[in-house]
Amino acid sequence: MSLVPYALTRSFLFGIDPEQAHELTLNTIARLQNTPAQCLWSQPRVSAPVTVAGLRFPNRVGLAAGLDKNGRCIDGLGAMGFGFIEVGTVTPKGQPGNPKPRMFRIPQKDALINRLGFNNEGLASFLANVQRAKSFRAGGGLVGLNIGKNAATPIENAVDDYLICLDGVYPHADYVTVNISSPNTKNLRALQSDEALDALLSQLQERRQALQRQHGRTVPMFVKIAPDLDEAQVKVIATTLRANGIDGVIATNTTLARDAVQGLPHANETGGLSGRPVFEASNRVIAQLRAALGSGYPIIGVGGVLSGADAKAKLQAGADLVQIYTGLIYRGPALVREAAQATAG
């Protein structure tokens, strides 16, 4: 799909409510994936393989979690040329998320605000969808499964939800992401504090070792963190990740900061801000992580990638792989190929 047709598609989608546009797009992809009509958005994948965390990624560009929360569109989204697709966040039980409206565009800054709140159909439905996806994986694409906690689960019992999800996703994941950084589930970010994070990760690592023995395969585990951390907090997180044998880190989730969009319509909506305004904050956290973790420790950079140059800047900051989400909404599938070419080699 070239930029011209996507410009027309975007014009239509941006004329309707953001969440309506989101659902319409996913429903269309789910219905048409693996059919001849998939040619409307598919394009050849840039082949630039790289090994990270023991996994061979066809290229360095992936889809961030949050776009396909229920794992319905893995094959269709994969046809855009991604090297890997991350789906979720999934919670043990289905939940509706926060009240609508809960998605807002800020087109002047290539940004979105969302307060969706882990709306998803639950673990059983998610796993059924993941198992139905065939063609993307058959072509070498990797699939990450992102796990979280139900809103109704008290924060002190959060580990129970993460363990339930880890048990469920482990046999079906190329890697698992532990999401402790969404700003839209009450108190979730408290899990990033040193003692809470250590307690959560030590239990997850213990369970993973049992699952490794049970299934006879090693599945890397990543942790996704927020951009709203100072350098001291980033250092503590880095130490805790290493101490608990976590394989990698995803930096970053959405931001609560509003400096870059102040005065614009929807700027003061509650939720996480994504897109161009999070680019610098994300790169700062990536650089701090790389300094704290040293070379060789896997980092996936995400936040504000809207061009090939942006994707390359993530690598220069210290990331090994990059993910996009909001950029895909603003730029369309052409961004995937552009970013993959810019980060090849």
C-alpha positions as CSV (number, residue, x, y, z in Angstrom):
1,M,0.0,0.0,0.0
2,S,1.5,3.3,-1.0
3,L,1.2,6.6,1.0
4,V,-1.4,7.9,-1.4
5,P,-4.1,5.3,-0.7
6,Y,-3.3,5.4,3.0
7,A,-3.8,9.2,2.9
8,L,-7.3,8.5,1.6
9,T,-7.9,5.8,4.2
10,R,-6.6,8.0,7.0
11,S,-8.8,10.9,5.9
12,F,-11.8,8.7,6.3
13,L,-10.7,7.2,9.6
14,F,-9.8,10.6,11.1
15,G,-13.3,11.8,10.3
16,I,-14.8,9.4,12.8
17,D,-14.4,8.7,16.5
18,P,-10.9,7.4,17.3
19,E,-12.0,4.2,19.0
20,Q,-14.6,3.6,16.3
21,A,-11.9,4.0,13.7
22,H,-9.7,1.6,15.6
23,E,-12.4,-1.1,15.8
24,L,-13.4,-0.7,12.2
25,T,-9.7,-1.1,11.1
26,L,-9.2,-4.2,13.2
27,N,-12.5,-5.8,12.2
28,T,-11.6,-5.2,8.5
29,I,-8.1,-6.7,8.9
30,A,-9.5,-9.7,10.9
31,R,-12.1,-10.4,8.2
32,L,-9.7,-10.0,5.2
33,Q,-6.4,-11.4,6.5
34,N,-5.2,-14.5,4.7
35,T,-7.5,-13.7,1.7
36,P,-6.6,-12.1,-1.6
37,A,-8.0,-8.8,-0.3
38,Q,-5.0,-8.6,2.1
39,C,-3.1,-7.1,-0.9
40,L,-4.8,-3.8,0.0
41,W,-2.2,-3.3,2.8
42,S,0.4,-6.0,2.5
43,Q,4.0,-5.3,1.3
44,P,7.2,-7.4,1.1
45,R,9.0,-7.6,4.4
46,V,12.5,-6.1,4.5
47,S,14.9,-9.0,5.2
48,A,17.5,-7.9,7.7
49,P,17.7,-10.7,10.3
50,V,19.1,-10.0,13.7
51,T,19.4,-12.3,16.8
52,V,18.2,-10.7,20.1
53,A,17.5,-12.6,23.4
54,G,18.3,-15.8,21.5
55,L,15.5,-15.2,19.0
56,R,16.0,-14.6,15.3
57,F,14.0,-11.5,14.2
58,P,13.5,-11.2,10.4
59,N,14.0,-7.4,10.9
60,R,14.3,-5.0,13.7
61,V,10.8,-3.4,13.5
62,G,7.8,-4.7,15.4
63,L,4.2,-3.7,16.3
64,A,3.9,-2.5,19.9
65,A,1.2,-4.1,22.2
66,G,-2.1,-2.3,22.6
67,L,-3.2,-2.1,19.0
68,D,-4.4,-5.7,18.8
69,K,-5.3,-6.4,22.4
70,N,-7.1,-9.7,21.6
71,G,-4.6,-11.1,19.1
72,R,-7.2,-11.2,16.4
73,C,-5.1,-9.7,13.5
74,I,-1.6,-11.2,13.8
75,D,-1.5,-12.5,10.2
76,G,-3.0,-9.4,8.7
77,L,-0.9,-6.9,10.6
78,G,2.2,-9.1,10.0
79,A,1.6,-8.7,6.2
80,M,2.6,-5.1,6.6
81,G,6.2,-6.2,6.8
82,F,6.8,-6.4,10.5
83,G,9.6,-8.6,11.8
84,F,7.6,-9.2,15.0
85,I,4.1,-8.5,16.4
86,E,3.3,-8.0,20.0
87,V,-0.3,-8.5,21.1
88,G,-2.2,-7.8,24.3
89,T,-2.2,-6.7,27.0
90,V,-4.3,-9.7,28.1
91,T,-5.7,-10.2,31.6
92,P,-7.0,-13.4,33.1
93,K,-10.6,-12.4,32.8
94,G,-12.2,-10.3,30.1
95,Q,-13.0,-6.7,31.2
96,P,-14.6,-3.7,29.4
97,G,-11.9,-1.2,30.4
98,N,-12.6,2.4,31.3
99,P,-15.8,4.3,30.3
100,K,-15.9,5.8,26.8
101,P,-14.8,8.2,25.2
102,R,-11.3,7.0,26.0
103,M,-9.2,7.7,22.9
104,F,-8.3,11.2,21.6
105,R,-6.2,12.3,18.7
106,I,-3.9,15.3,18.8
107,P,-3.0,15.5,15.1
108,Q,-1.0,18.8,15.4
109,K,1.6,16.7,17.3
110,D,1.1,13.3,15.7
111,A,-0.1,12.1,19.1
112,L,-2.8,10.1,20.8
113,I,-4.1,10.0,24.3
114,N,-5.8,6.8,25.5
115,R,-7.2,5.6,28.7
116,L,-8.6,2.3,27.4
117,G,-7.6,0.4,30.6
118,F,-6.7,-3.1,29.4
119,N,-10.1,-3.7,27.7
120,N,-9.9,-7.3,26.4
121,E,-11.8,-10.5,26.0
122,G,-9.7,-12.5,28.5
123,L,-7.1,-15.2,28.4
124,A,-9.1,-18.0,26.9
125,S,-10.3,-16.0,23.9
126,F,-6.8,-14.4,23.4
127,L,-5.1,-17.8,23.3
128,A,-7.6,-19.2,20.8
129,N,-6.9,-16.2,18.5
130,V,-3.1,-16.6,18.9
131,Q,-3.3,-20.3,17.9
132,R,-5.4,-19.5,14.8
133,A,-2.6,-17.2,13.5
134,K,-0.5,-19.3,11.0
135,S,0.9,-17.4,8.0
136,F,3.0,-14.8,9.8
137,R,4.8,-17.3,11.9
138,A,5.1,-19.7,8.9
139,G,7.1,-16.9,7.2
140,G,9.4,-16.5,10.2
141,G,7.7,-13.7,12.0
142,L,7.8,-13.7,15.8
143,V,4.9,-13.1,18.2
144,G,5.2,-11.5,21.6
145,L,2.4,-12.0,24.2
146,N,1.9,-9.1,26.6
147,I,0.4,-9.8,30.0
148,G,-1.2,-7.7,32.8
149,K,-3.6,-7.7,35.7
150,N,-7.4,-7.3,36.0
151,A,-8.6,-3.9,37.2
152,A,-10.6,-5.6,39.9
153,T,-7.6,-7.5,41.3
154,P,-6.0,-5.6,44.3
155,I,-2.5,-4.5,43.6
156,E,-1.2,-6.6,46.5
157,N,-2.5,-9.7,44.6
158,A,-1.3,-8.6,41.2
159,V,1.3,-11.4,41.0
160,D,-1.6,-13.9,40.9
161,D,-2.9,-12.5,37.7
162,Y,0.5,-12.3,36.1
163,L,1.2,-16.0,37.0
164,I,-2.2,-17.1,35.6
165,C,-1.4,-15.3,32.3
166,L,2.2,-16.5,32.2
167,D,1.0,-20.1,32.6
168,G,-1.5,-19.6,29.7
169,V,0.7,-17.8,27.2
170,Y,4.0,-19.6,27.7
171,P,3.4,-22.5,25.3
172,H,2.3,-20.1,22.5
173,A,4.7,-17.1,22.9
174,D,8.0,-16.4,21.2
175,Y,8.6,-14.0,24.0
176,V,6.4,-12.8,26.9
177,T,6.1,-9.1,28.0
178,V,5.2,-8.2,31.6
179,N,3.3,-4.9,31.4
180,I,3.8,-2.9,34.6
181,S,3.7,0.5,33.1
182,S,0.2,1.3,31.7
183,P,-1.1,4.5,33.4
184,N,-4.7,3.4,32.9
185,T,-4.9,0.6,35.5
186,K,-5.0,2.0,39.0
187,N,-1.8,1.7,41.0
188,L,-0.2,-0.5,38.2
189,R,2.9,1.7,38.0
190,A,3.6,1.1,41.7
191,L,4.9,-2.3,40.6
192,Q,7.9,-0.5,39.1
193,S,9.2,0.5,42.6
194,D,12.2,-1.5,43.7
195,E,10.6,-3.9,46.4
196,A,7.4,-4.5,44.5
197,L,9.2,-5.1,41.2
198,D,11.7,-7.5,42.8
199,A,8.9,-9.5,44.5
200,L,6.9,-9.7,41.2
201,L,9.8,-10.7,39.0
202,S,11.3,-13.2,41.4
203,Q,8.0,-15.1,41.5
204,L,7.6,-14.8,37.7
205,Q,11.1,-16.1,37.1
206,E,10.5,-19.0,39.5
207,R,7.3,-19.9,37.6
208,R,9.0,-19.5,34.2
209,Q,11.7,-22.0,35.2
210,A,9.0,-24.5,36.1
211,L,7.3,-23.9,32.7
212,Q,10.6,-24.3,31.0
213,R,11.0,-27.7,32.4
214,Q,7.4,-28.6,31.7
215,H,7.4,-27.5,28.1
216,G,11.0,-28.2,27.2
217,R,11.5,-24.7,25.7
218,T,12.9,-21.4,26.9
219,V,10.7,-18.4,26.3
220,P,12.4,-15.0,26.9
221,M,10.6,-12.6,29.3
222,F,10.7,-8.8,28.9
223,V,9.4,-6.1,31.2
224,K,7.8,-2.9,29.8
225,I,8.5,0.3,31.7
226,A,7.2,3.9,31.7
227,P,9.0,7.0,30.3
228,D,8.1,8.9,33.5
229,L,11.1,7.7,35.5
230,D,14.2,9.6,36.7
231,E,17.7,8.2,36.2
232,A,17.8,6.8,39.8
233,Q,14.6,4.8,39.2
234,V,15.9,3.5,35.9
235,K,19.1,2.3,37.5
236,V,17.1,0.5,40.2
237,I,14.9,-1.2,37.6
238,A,18.0,-2.2,35.6
239,T,19.6,-3.8,38.7
240,T,16.3,-5.6,39.5
241,L,15.9,-6.9,36.0
242,R,19.4,-8.4,36.0
243,A,19.1,-9.8,39.5
244,N,16.0,-11.7,38.5
245,G,17.3,-13.1,35.3
246,I,14.8,-11.1,33.1
247,D,15.9,-11.3,29.4
248,G,15.1,-7.8,28.2
249,V,13.3,-4.5,28.7
250,I,10.8,-2.6,26.6
251,A,11.2,1.2,26.8
252,T,8.7,2.8,26.9
253,N,5.0,2.9,27.5
254,T,2.9,6.1,27.2
255,T,3.6,9.2,29.2
256,L,1.6,11.2,31.7
257,A,3.5,14.4,30.8
258,R,1.6,17.0,28.8
259,D,4.2,19.7,28.2
260,A,4.5,19.0,24.5
261,V,0.7,19.3,23.8
262,Q,-0.3,22.0,26.3
263,G,-3.1,24.3,24.9
264,L,-4.2,21.9,22.2
265,P,-7.6,20.2,22.1
266,H,-7.8,17.1,24.3
267,A,-4.4,17.8,25.8
268,N,-5.7,17.6,29.4
269,E,-7.6,14.3,28.9
270,T,-6.6,11.7,31.5
271,G,-4.6,8.8,30.1
272,G,-1.3,8.0,28.4
273,L,0.1,10.2,25.7
274,S,1.8,8.4,22.8
275,G,3.3,9.5,19.5
276,R,5.8,12.2,18.7
277,P,5.7,13.9,22.2
278,V,7.1,10.7,23.9
279,F,10.0,10.3,21.5
280,E,12.7,12.2,23.5
281,A,11.6,10.8,26.9
282,S,11.7,7.3,25.5
283,N,15.1,7.8,24.0
284,R,16.4,9.2,27.3
285,V,15.2,6.1,29.2
286,I,16.7,3.8,26.6
287,A,20.1,5.6,26.9
288,Q,20.0,5.4,30.7
289,L,19.1,1.7,30.5
290,R,21.9,1.0,28.1
291,A,24.4,2.8,30.4
292,A,23.1,0.9,33.4
293,L,22.8,-2.6,31.7
294,G,25.9,-2.5,29.5
295,S,26.2,-3.8,26.0
296,G,24.5,-7.0,25.0
297,Y,21.4,-6.7,27.2
298,P,18.3,-6.7,25.0
299,I,16.3,-3.4,24.8
300,I,13.3,-2.8,22.6
301,G,12.7,0.9,22.0
302,V,9.2,2.3,21.5
303,G,7.7,5.7,21.5
304,G,7.3,8.4,18.9
305,V,8.7,6.6,15.8
306,L,7.2,8.4,12.8
307,S,10.0,7.9,10.3
308,G,12.9,5.8,9.4
309,A,15.2,8.4,11.0
310,D,13.2,8.1,14.3
311,A,13.7,4.3,14.2
312,K,17.4,4.7,13.7
313,A,17.6,7.2,16.5
314,K,16.2,4.5,18.9
315,L,19.1,2.2,17.9
316,Q,21.6,5.0,18.4
317,A,20.1,5.6,21.9
318,G,20.8,2.0,22.7
319,A,17.9,-0.1,21.5
320,D,18.3,-3.4,19.6
321,L,14.8,-3.5,18.2
322,V,12.1,-0.9,17.7
323,Q,8.3,-1.0,17.9
324,I,5.6,1.3,16.4
325,Y,2.0,1.9,17.1
326,T,0.9,5.6,17.0
327,G,3.2,6.1,14.0
328,L,1.3,3.4,12.1
329,I,-2.0,5.3,12.6
330,Y,-0.5,8.5,11.3
331,R,1.8,7.2,8.6
332,G,0.3,3.8,7.6
333,P,2.1,0.7,6.5
334,A,4.7,2.6,4.5
335,L,6.3,3.5,7.9
336,V,7.0,-0.2,8.6
337,R,9.1,-0.6,5.5
338,E,10.8,2.7,5.9
339,A,11.8,1.9,9.5
340,A,12.9,-1.6,8.6
341,Q,15.2,-0.3,5.8
342,A,16.6,2.5,8.1
343,T,17.5,-0.1,10.8
344,A,18.8,-2.8,8.6
345,G,22.4,-3.9,9.0
